[in-house]
C-alpha cells in the first residue's frame, strides 16, 4: 500500500498561456485570466517565460503577488523546476505567460520555448488564437499546433481579436468537433485592453497613463465570454511537490550574520526592472531590502550599508534625476567612502556623468562612473550572456561566473575607464569585455540572474558588512 506521505500532490489548475506568434495577445489574455481567477478569491501565482520585466509588473498588479521569470538560459532546467515549485507553494492556480510563439525557442530550436517549459514542468498549454480576419482557417492553425508535437498537451484555446459574437460563432461552427471542444471562450477586439508600446517593449505598469481601476474594468468586461470553470477543469494537473525546495529556505531578511543588513533598492518608475529570484536571493543571504525613489527621495534610507540600482527607463526621467542633486551627491560621497553599489543597465546609466535622451538633451547624473551615455534609436544590443568577473568587486572575487541578459538602446560614447568587470560570452559565441568595477562599485548593462548563483548575494552581503564595520552607516 502506498504511504500517504509519498502520495502524489493533489491536482490543481496550472497552465502555460502560449500563442502562434508574438503580438497574438498572450499578455492581454493572460491579464484577463488572472483577473477572472483573482475575482473568484483564488490565490493566483503568475510566471513569465523569458527575461522580460514588463509583463510581470502587470501580473503583480492583478494578483497582488510577485510574478516570477522562468528562463532556461539564465536558470537551467533544474533552476526552472525549482523556481516554479518554490513560488507555486500555497497557490490555488498557476498561470505562466509564454514568450513568442508556442514552439519558438533559441535560434530557431525548441530550447527555452513555451513548449519546452511546458514539457519540462509537465503542464498543459492554453493557446491564444488570434482569429482577426479568419474563420475556417482558424481550424487549420489550431490543428497544426495540436499535431506538431504530441508531447505538448494543448488543453484549451481562447480565441482572441474576435470582431463580434457573430464572428466568434462563425469560427466555432467552422472548427471540427474535436477542436471546438477545446475552445474555452473568446475575447473581442477592444482598444480598452491595449497597452501602448515604446522603445524596448510595452509601457510599464508604473508609467501607463490608464489607471489600474480602468484596466481592471476592461479586463472583467472582456472576460465575460470566457468559460473559467471549463478552463480550470481542463488544466488540472499534479504540480511538482514544493516541499523539498521551500521548506529549507532561510528566513527572509536574516542570514548567518544575524538580523538583515539594510540594502537600499531603487524602486520607482525610473528603476523597476528586478528579477524576483534576485530579490529573494538577497534576502536569503541576509539583506533587509529597503526601497527608495531616486526621482524624488532627497537622501538614501537610514542605516543602509549597500545600494542596488536595477534597470528601467531613467532616460524618461532625466530631468527629475538631474534635479535631485542631494541624493546624487550623497550616493557619490558614500560610494567614494567604499559603500558597495551594484548597478544594472538603467542603474549604470544613473551612475554616469551624463545621460543624453533621444531628444538630444543631456542631463547630469551622479558622476560616480567617468562615462557618458547617449540614447540612440539606431542602436540595439540584445543578447543572452555568460559572464566571468575579471577583478574583485562587490560581486565577489575574480572568477565569479553567472548568466544574464542585456537589452538596451543606449551607448557609452565617452569613458575615462576601460571595461574591466566582466569577460562576456554571448549565447551566439561572441566574446568581449564589459562593465566597470571602480572601488566598491560594480556596474554594467547586464542583468544577472542570481537564482543559481547564491554565492553572489552572499559576497555582496560580505562587502556590505565590511563597509558597515569600517564606516558606521547613517
Backbone torsions as a table, in degrees:
resi	resn	phi	psi	omega
1	UNK	NA	136.4	-177.0
2	UNK	-73.3	130.7	178.3
3	UNK	-62.5	136.5	-179.0
4	UNK	-60.3	-34.7	-178.6
5	UNK	-66.8	-23.4	-179.0
6	UNK	-97.2	5.9	-176.7
7	UNK	-65.3	151.1	177.5
8	UNK	-63.4	145.3	178.2
9	UNK	-60.8	145.5	-179.7
10	UNK	-62.2	137.6	179.2
11	UNK	-61.6	138.7	174.9
12	UNK	-137.4	158.0	-179.8
13	UNK	-69.4	132.1	174.7
14	UNK	-158.5	137.3	-176.9
15	UNK	-160.0	159.6	174.9
16	UNK	-100.3	128.7	175.5
17	UNK	-94.0	112.2	-176.6
18	UNK	-128.2	176.3	-176.8
19	UNK	-153.8	179.7	-179.3
20	UNK	-74.4	-28.4	-173.4
21	UNK	-164.5	168.8	173.2
22	UNK	-63.1	150.0	179.0
23	UNK	68.2	20.1	175.5
24	UNK	-85.4	-10.5	177.0
25	UNK	113.3	18.5	179.5
26	UNK	-57.8	-46.2	-176.8
27	UNK	-64.3	-42.9	179.8
28	UNK	-62.8	-50.2	-177.6
29	UNK	-68.0	-38.5	177.3
30	UNK	-59.5	-45.1	179.5
31	UNK	-61.3	-42.1	178.6
32	UNK	-62.3	-45.5	-179.7
33	UNK	-64.4	-42.9	177.7
34	UNK	-59.7	-42.0	-179.9
35	UNK	-64.1	-46.3	-179.4
36	UNK	-61.7	-42.1	-179.8
37	UNK	-68.3	-41.2	-179.7
38	UNK	-65.9	-38.3	179.8
39	UNK	-65.3	-19.5	175.9
40	UNK	-82.9	-0.3	179.7
41	UNK	85.1	11.9	-179.4
42	UNK	-81.3	148.2	170.9
43	UNK	-83.0	111.6	-172.7
44	UNK	-110.9	124.5	175.7
45	UNK	-105.8	121.2	179.9
46	UNK	-101.7	149.9	176.0
47	UNK	-135.5	160.7	175.7
48	UNK	-132.6	123.3	175.4
49	UNK	-74.9	133.2	178.1
50	UNK	99.7	-175.0	-170.9
51	UNK	-93.0	1.1	-171.1
52	UNK	-64.3	137.9	178.3
53	UNK	-96.6	-23.2	-167.7
54	UNK	-77.5	-49.1	179.3
55	UNK	-56.3	-43.1	178.2
56	UNK	-57.9	-28.5	176.9
57	UNK	-63.9	-40.6	177.4
58	UNK	-70.2	-36.3	175.7
59	UNK	-59.3	-48.5	-177.0
60	UNK	-60.4	-39.2	179.2
61	UNK	-57.5	-38.3	-175.4
62	UNK	-82.6	-47.1	-171.6
63	UNK	-84.4	-22.8	-174.4
64	UNK	75.5	9.4	179.0
65	UNK	-126.4	151.5	175.1
66	UNK	-58.7	141.1	173.3
67	UNK	-99.5	138.7	-166.9
68	UNK	-117.0	133.4	177.2
69	UNK	-77.6	139.8	172.9
70	UNK	-121.0	102.6	-174.2
71	UNK	-126.8	116.6	-173.6
72	UNK	-64.8	-39.6	-178.3
73	UNK	-62.3	-48.2	-173.8
74	UNK	-79.0	-28.9	-170.6
75	UNK	-109.8	-23.5	-173.6
76	UNK	75.6	164.9	-176.0
77	UNK	-61.2	-45.2	-179.2
78	UNK	-67.4	-35.8	177.2
79	UNK	-63.5	-40.0	177.3
80	UNK	-63.9	-46.4	178.9
81	UNK	-61.1	-45.7	-177.4
82	UNK	-63.6	-42.5	-178.6
83	UNK	-66.5	-44.7	178.4
84	UNK	-60.7	-44.0	-178.1
85	UNK	-63.4	-44.6	-177.4
86	UNK	-66.1	-48.1	-173.3
87	UNK	-78.8	-19.6	178.4
88	UNK	-80.8	-13.8	-178.8
89	UNK	-58.2	127.5	177.3
90	UNK	88.2	-6.5	179.4
91	UNK	-86.6	153.7	175.0
92	UNK	-88.1	-28.5	-178.2
93	UNK	-153.0	145.6	177.6
94	UNK	-119.6	135.3	178.5
95	UNK	-126.7	121.4	-177.7
96	UNK	-112.0	113.2	177.0
97	UNK	-81.8	130.3	-177.3
98	UNK	-81.1	-179.0	176.5
99	UNK	-129.3	132.1	179.0
100	UNK	66.7	-153.3	178.3
101	UNK	-82.5	160.4	-175.8
102	UNK	-51.3	-44.5	-174.1
103	UNK	-103.7	8.5	-173.9
104	UNK	-91.3	112.4	179.3
105	UNK	-121.3	-157.2	-174.2
106	UNK	-62.6	123.9	175.0
107	UNK	52.8	41.0	177.4
108	UNK	80.1	7.8	178.2
109	UNK	-102.2	-178.9	176.6
110	UNK	-78.2	-20.6	-169.5
111	UNK	-56.2	121.8	177.4
112	UNK	82.2	-0.8	-178.7
113	UNK	-72.7	170.6	175.9
114	UNK	-60.0	-40.2	178.2
115	UNK	-61.6	-42.7	179.6
116	UNK	-61.8	-47.5	-179.0
117	UNK	-65.4	-39.6	178.4
118	UNK	-60.7	-43.2	178.7
119	UNK	-69.7	-38.0	179.8
120	UNK	-59.9	-40.0	-177.9
121	UNK	-95.0	-5.0	-179.2
122	UNK	68.3	36.4	-175.2
123	UNK	-112.3	151.1	176.3
124	UNK	-77.8	168.3	-178.4
125	UNK	-117.2	137.6	168.3
126	UNK	-107.4	118.6	-176.1
127	UNK	-90.1	129.7	170.4
128	UNK	-92.8	116.6	-176.2
129	UNK	-110.7	110.9	178.0
130	UNK	-75.2	108.7	-175.2
131	UNK	-105.2	12.9	179.2
132	UNK	-58.8	122.9	179.8
133	UNK	79.8	11.5	-179.0
134	UNK	-131.0	155.2	167.2
135	UNK	-132.5	-88.3	-174.1
136	UNK	-67.0	-29.7	178.3
137	UNK	-61.1	-22.4	177.4
138	UNK	-56.5	-36.9	179.0
139	UNK	-66.0	-38.0	178.7
140	UNK	-65.0	-40.9	-179.6
141	UNK	-67.4	-49.3	-178.8
142	UNK	-64.8	-40.8	178.1
143	UNK	-63.0	-38.1	177.6
144	UNK	-64.8	-41.6	177.1
145	UNK	-62.2	-40.5	-179.2
146	UNK	-64.4	-39.1	-172.6
147	UNK	-86.1	-18.0	-170.0
148	UNK	-63.4	-42.6	179.8
149	UNK	-139.4	103.9	-177.9
150	UNK	-61.6	-18.4	-179.6
151	UNK	-81.1	-9.4	175.7
152	UNK	-94.0	121.9	-178.2
153	UNK	-94.7	103.2	175.1
154	UNK	-86.4	110.1	-172.1
155	UNK	-94.8	-23.2	-176.9
156	UNK	-160.8	167.6	179.5
157	UNK	-141.2	140.5	172.4
158	UNK	-119.1	123.0	177.4
159	UNK	-77.9	130.4	-178.9
160	UNK	-119.9	160.2	-179.6
161	UNK	61.3	36.3	177.9
162	UNK	-73.9	135.8	-176.6
163	UNK	-76.6	-31.7	-177.7
164	UNK	-171.1	172.1	175.1
165	UNK	-60.2	-38.7	178.1
166	UNK	-61.1	-42.0	177.1
167	UNK	-60.9	-45.3	179.7
168	UNK	-59.9	-43.3	-179.3
169	UNK	-65.8	-34.4	177.2
170	UNK	-65.5	-42.9	178.3
171	UNK	-63.0	-47.2	-178.5
172	UNK	-61.7	-42.2	179.5
173	UNK	-63.4	-34.2	-177.6
174	UNK	-77.4	-18.8	-177.4
175	UNK	-75.9	140.4	170.0
176	UNK	-58.7	154.2	-173.1
177	UNK	-56.9	-41.1	-176.4
178	UNK	-68.2	-24.2	175.3
179	UNK	-87.0	-35.4	178.7
180	UNK	-60.2	-35.1	-179.4
181	UNK	-65.7	-21.3	-179.8
182	UNK	-77.9	-21.9	-171.7
183	UNK	-73.7	119.3	-178.9
184	UNK	-102.4	19.8	176.9
185	UNK	128.5	-174.3	-178.0
186	UNK	-145.8	162.2	177.9
187	UNK	-126.9	122.6	-179.9
188	UNK	-75.9	148.6	176.5
189	UNK	-59.9	129.8	-177.1
190	UNK	-150.9	130.5	176.4
191	UNK	-68.9	-21.9	-179.3
192	UNK	-68.7	-19.0	-179.7
193	UNK	-92.9	-7.6	-172.3
194	UNK	-71.9	138.1	170.5
195	UNK	-115.4	119.0	-175.9
196	UNK	-65.4	149.0	176.6
197	UNK	-99.6	156.2	171.8
198	UNK	-146.5	-169.3	-177.7
199	UNK	-59.6	135.9	176.4
200	UNK	69.6	21.8	171.6
201	UNK	131.1	-166.1	179.3
202	UNK	-70.1	159.5	171.2
203	UNK	-63.9	133.4	-178.4
204	UNK	-68.2	158.4	178.6
205	UNK	-60.8	-31.8	-179.6
206	UNK	-67.8	-29.4	-176.6
207	UNK	-107.1	-0.3	-177.3
208	UNK	-66.1	122.9	-178.5
209	UNK	-69.1	-20.3	175.8
210	UNK	-77.3	131.5	-177.4
211	UNK	-72.3	158.3	-179.2
212	UNK	-60.3	-40.0	-179.1
213	UNK	-65.0	-39.6	178.8
214	UNK	-66.9	-39.7	176.3
215	UNK	-62.9	-43.0	-179.1
216	UNK	-62.1	-42.6	179.9
217	UNK	-63.2	-41.9	-180.0
218	UNK	-66.0	-39.5	179.5
219	UNK	-65.8	-42.7	178.7
220	UNK	-65.3	-41.9	-179.9
221	UNK	-62.9	-42.9	-178.5
222	UNK	-73.9	-17.7	-179.3
223	UNK	-85.4	-2.0	-177.8
224	UNK	-63.6	-23.5	-177.8
225	UNK	-100.8	19.3	177.3
226	UNK	-110.0	130.7	179.4
227	UNK	-85.9	90.1	-176.5
228	UNK	-65.7	-41.6	-180.0
229	UNK	-60.3	-44.6	179.3
230	UNK	-63.9	-38.7	179.6
231	UNK	-64.9	-44.3	179.5
232	UNK	-64.2	-40.7	-180.0
233	UNK	-65.8	-37.4	-176.6
234	UNK	-74.7	-19.0	-172.6
235	UNK	-113.7	13.8	176.8
236	UNK	-68.5	133.2	-177.8
237	UNK	-154.4	164.5	178.2
238	UNK	-85.1	113.7	179.0
239	UNK	-76.3	157.4	170.3
240	UNK	-58.1	139.4	-179.2
241	UNK	-67.3	120.3	-176.7
242	UNK	-80.1	-7.0	-171.0
243	UNK	-57.0	-42.4	-175.5
244	UNK	-73.5	-14.9	-175.3
245	UNK	-110.9	-13.8	-178.3
246	UNK	-113.7	-27.2	-172.8
247	UNK	-67.2	-26.0	-173.9
248	UNK	-103.7	13.2	177.3
249	UNK	-70.8	140.2	175.3
250	UNK	-63.5	153.9	175.9
251	UNK	-56.9	138.6	-177.0
252	UNK	-67.4	134.6	178.3
253	UNK	84.6	7.1	175.0
254	UNK	-132.1	165.6	-179.6
255	UNK	-163.6	-166.9	-176.4
256	UNK	-64.0	-17.3	-179.2
257	UNK	-99.0	14.9	174.8
258	UNK	92.9	-150.0	-176.1
259	UNK	-54.3	148.5	-172.4
260	UNK	-61.1	137.5	170.9
261	UNK	-76.0	134.6	-173.8
262	UNK	-79.4	123.4	179.7
263	UNK	-113.5	119.1	177.2
264	UNK	-77.4	122.6	-179.2
265	UNK	-117.0	119.9	180.0
266	UNK	-68.0	118.9	-179.5
267	UNK	-138.3	97.1	172.3
268	UNK	-156.4	-168.7	-176.7
269	UNK	-64.8	-24.9	-179.5
270	UNK	-83.0	-28.9	-176.6
271	UNK	-131.8	94.5	-174.0
272	UNK	-136.7	12.5	-177.3
273	UNK	-103.0	102.0	178.7
274	UNK	-141.0	139.3	171.0
275	UNK	-81.4	129.9	-179.3
276	UNK	-59.9	-34.2	177.0
277	UNK	-61.9	-35.5	177.8
278	UNK	-65.4	-45.6	-179.7
279	UNK	-63.4	-41.8	177.7
280	UNK	-64.7	-40.7	179.8
281	UNK	-63.8	-37.9	177.6
282	UNK	-66.0	-40.6	176.4
283	UNK	-65.5	-43.1	179.6
284	UNK	-63.7	-30.5	178.2
285	UNK	-69.7	-27.3	179.6
286	UNK	134.0	4.6	178.8
287	UNK	-84.3	146.1	161.8
288	UNK	-102.0	121.4	-175.1
289	UNK	-85.3	128.4	-178.2
290	UNK	-123.0	110.6	-177.5
291	UNK	-73.4	149.0	169.9
292	UNK	-146.1	163.2	-173.3
293	UNK	-118.5	101.7	-178.7
294	UNK	-61.0	-22.8	-179.2
295	UNK	-74.2	-24.0	-173.9
296	UNK	-134.2	-29.5	-175.0
297	UNK	-71.1	128.2	-175.2
298	UNK	-75.1	-14.2	179.2
299	UNK	-154.4	168.0	177.3
300	UNK	-69.2	156.7	175.2
301	UNK	-60.4	156.8	179.8
302	UNK	-66.0	147.3	168.5
303	UNK	61.4	30.0	177.1
304	UNK	-92.2	146.2	-177.3
305	UNK	-114.5	1.0	179.0
306	UNK	-164.9	164.4	-178.2
307	UNK	-133.6	138.2	175.2
308	UNK	-121.7	116.6	178.6
309	UNK	-109.9	105.2	-179.9
310	UNK	-81.0	-172.6	-179.8
311	UNK	-86.3	-176.5	-179.3
312	UNK	155.3	-140.7	-178.2
313	UNK	-128.7	63.2	178.3
314	UNK	-62.3	-24.2	179.5
315	UNK	-64.3	-20.1	176.9
316	UNK	-85.1	-5.9	-174.6
317	UNK	-134.3	32.8	-177.3
318	UNK	-62.8	-37.7	-178.9
319	UNK	-63.6	-45.2	-179.2
320	UNK	-65.8	-42.5	-179.0
321	UNK	-67.5	-41.3	-179.8
322	UNK	-66.9	-34.9	-178.5
323	UNK	-73.0	-23.6	-177.0
324	UNK	-86.7	66.5	-174.8
325	UNK	-68.7	-31.6	-176.9
326	UNK	-62.2	-42.6	178.6
327	UNK	-69.2	-45.0	-179.4
328	UNK	-59.0	-42.9	-179.1
329	UNK	-67.7	-39.4	178.6
330	UNK	-65.6	-43.6	-179.7
331	UNK	-61.3	-41.8	179.4
332	UNK	-65.8	-42.0	179.9
333	UNK	-65.2	-43.0	-179.1
334	UNK	-67.0	-39.9	176.9
335	UNK	-63.4	-38.1	178.4
336	UNK	-64.9	-24.4	177.5
337	UNK	-93.6	6.8	172.2
338	UNK	102.9	6.8	177.2
339	UNK	-64.1	130.5	177.7
340	UNK	-66.3	130.6	177.5
341	UNK	-131.0	126.3	175.6
342	UNK	-118.4	127.3	-175.0
343	UNK	-133.8	137.9	-179.8
344	UNK	-121.3	127.5	171.9
345	UNK	50.0	-103.6	179.8
346	UNK	-56.5	-33.9	176.4
347	UNK	-63.5	-40.8	176.6
348	UNK	-64.3	-39.0	179.4
349	UNK	-61.1	-35.0	177.6
350	UNK	-69.5	-27.6	178.9
351	UNK	-79.1	-8.9	-177.1
352	UNK	-71.8	169.0	173.0
353	UNK	-68.4	-40.8	-177.6
354	UNK	-149.1	155.9	175.9
355	UNK	-133.6	121.9	179.5
356	UNK	-105.8	126.2	-177.1
357	UNK	-80.5	-179.3	178.1
358	UNK	-61.5	-23.9	-178.8
359	UNK	-81.8	0.4	179.1
360	UNK	83.5	1.1	180.0
361	UNK	-91.5	125.9	-179.9
362	UNK	-94.7	153.9	178.6
363	UNK	-142.2	144.4	178.6
364	UNK	-74.1	134.7	174.7
365	UNK	-104.8	-146.3	-174.6
366	UNK	-78.4	-28.6	-178.0
367	UNK	75.8	14.9	178.5
368	UNK	-68.2	-37.3	175.4
369	UNK	-105.4	135.2	-179.4
370	UNK	-81.0	63.9	-179.3
371	UNK	-136.4	158.4	175.1
372	UNK	-123.7	137.5	-174.5
373	UNK	-121.4	138.3	-178.6
374	UNK	-130.2	132.9	172.5
375	UNK	-74.9	142.8	-174.1
376	UNK	-146.4	109.9	-178.1
377	UNK	-66.3	-19.4	-179.3
378	UNK	-88.4	-0.1	-174.1
379	UNK	-119.1	139.3	175.0
380	UNK	-149.7	125.4	174.5
381	UNK	-116.5	119.3	-179.5
382	UNK	-140.6	115.2	-176.3
383	UNK	-151.1	147.0	156.0
384	UNK	-84.2	143.6	-176.5
385	UNK	-139.9	155.3	167.0
386	UNK	-118.5	134.0	-175.8
387	UNK	-121.5	153.9	172.4
388	UNK	-134.2	119.9	-177.9
389	UNK	-67.0	143.0	-176.1
390	UNK	-102.2	-18.6	-177.0
391	UNK	-141.2	159.5	173.0
392	UNK	-62.3	146.0	-177.9
393	UNK	-159.3	179.5	174.5
394	UNK	-59.6	-14.8	178.3
395	UNK	-85.5	-2.6	178.5
396	UNK	121.8	-170.4	-178.8
397	UNK	-71.2	165.5	175.3
398	UNK	-59.9	144.2	179.5
399	UNK	102.7	-3.1	177.4
400	UNK	-65.6	134.6	179.0
401	UNK	-113.3	145.5	176.9
402	UNK	-161.6	168.1	176.3
403	UNK	-120.2	156.9	179.8
404	UNK	-171.7	-155.8	-178.8
405	UNK	-153.1	158.0	172.7
406	UNK	-134.3	143.8	-176.7
407	UNK	-156.9	99.4	-174.8
408	UNK	-151.3	158.8	-178.7
409	UNK	-124.7	36.0	176.1
410	UNK	-130.1	162.3	-179.2
411	UNK	-134.1	149.7	170.7
412	UNK	-86.0	115.9	-174.5
413	UNK	-98.8	-18.1	177.0
414	UNK	-151.4	142.2	-179.3
415	UNK	-155.2	138.0	174.9
416	UNK	-103.9	18.2	176.8
417	UNK	-142.2	140.3	178.9
418	UNK	-85.2	148.3	174.3
419	UNK	-58.3	122.2	-174.3
420	UNK	-137.8	-0.1	-174.0
421	UNK	-82.1	-49.0	-172.4
422	UNK	-122.9	145.9	155.5
423	UNK	-96.0	120.9	-172.1
424	UNK	-109.0	135.5	169.2
425	UNK	-122.7	119.9	-179.4
426	UNK	-79.5	168.5	179.9
427	UNK	-66.0	-16.0	176.9
428	UNK	-97.7	3.9	174.9
429	UNK	96.6	-2.4	178.1
430	UNK	-68.8	140.7	-179.9
431	UNK	-121.8	139.9	179.0
432	UNK	-165.6	171.4	172.5
433	UNK	-97.6	147.5	-179.0
434	UNK	-156.8	156.3	174.0
435	UNK	83.0	164.4	-175.8
436	UNK	-131.3	132.1	170.0
437	UNK	-115.7	117.8	-178.0
438	UNK	-136.7	113.8	-173.4
439	UNK	54.7	-117.9	-178.7
440	UNK	-108.3	29.4	178.4
441	UNK	-110.5	134.2	174.3
442	UNK	-127.6	124.2	-174.9
443	UNK	-149.3	143.8	177.1
444	UNK	-164.0	174.8	174.3
445	UNK	-76.0	-9.7	-169.5
446	UNK	-88.3	132.6	171.1
447	UNK	-92.5	110.9	177.0
448	UNK	-83.2	156.5	172.6
449	UNK	-115.1	120.3	-174.6
450	UNK	-87.7	-5.3	-170.1
451	UNK	-52.7	-39.0	-179.5
452	UNK	-105.8	13.6	-178.2
453	UNK	-133.8	64.5	-176.7
454	UNK	-64.1	-15.7	179.1
455	UNK	-67.8	-26.8	-179.4
456	UNK	-68.5	-51.0	175.0
457	UNK	-59.7	-36.1	179.2
458	UNK	-66.2	-40.4	178.0
459	UNK	-68.5	-36.4	175.8
460	UNK	-62.0	-41.6	176.0
461	UNK	-61.6	-42.5	179.3
462	UNK	-61.0	-40.0	177.8
463	UNK	-64.4	-38.8	178.8
464	UNK	-66.8	-40.0	178.9
465	UNK	-65.0	-41.0	178.7
466	UNK	-64.4	-39.8	178.1
467	UNK	-65.3	-42.8	-178.0
468	UNK	-63.4	-33.7	179.0
469	UNK	-74.3	-32.7	-177.8
470	UNK	-80.3	-42.5	-177.9
471	UNK	-127.4	107.9	179.3
472	UNK	-53.5	127.2	-177.7
473	UNK	-74.0	146.8	-179.5
474	UNK	-132.3	NA	NA
